[in-house]
């Protein structure tokens, strides 16, 4: 990443901290039924906000010309550099708790990466998630040699395929005359 020019750096909404805090509260309330929550819920209420703030400070997503660099976590740090051509999908997800805070999350899925775990990386609380998602997808198309509109002249392979298609059309035309 040191040599690559950053095209776009994702900003994260401050409301994501409240979302994470309440997500933790819900988890610990459920754990009350397993009796573990009787101890863990008060601990979360006392120290959870500090943990959420540290998590927020360590989160970043940067789009470069050829990849997306992701970082999150401070206890268990996750840093990934995902080449844009490996990205299969960037899904948008919302739910009752995310909606309550006016947030969405972006799920990044790569070819052969996530398996049964779901997404390779989830970015919750990105400001203007559609803008960030569209920028990544547009850059991916640029890197892969395809234009967003799929113009044949932008990619030599597509140009050859177009010639083959046209030739087949001419052959079919000649055959139908006989």
Secondary structure, DSSP 4 states (H G I P E B T S, - for coil): --SSPEEEE--B-THHHHHHHHHHHHHHHHHHTTTTHHHHHHHHHHHHHHHHHHHHHT-EEEEESSEEEEEE-SSS-EEEEEEGGGEEEEEEE--HHHHHTT--EEEEEETTT-GGG--SEEEETBTTHHHHHHHHHHHHHHHTT--TT--GGG-HHHHHHHHHHHHHHHHHHHHHH-
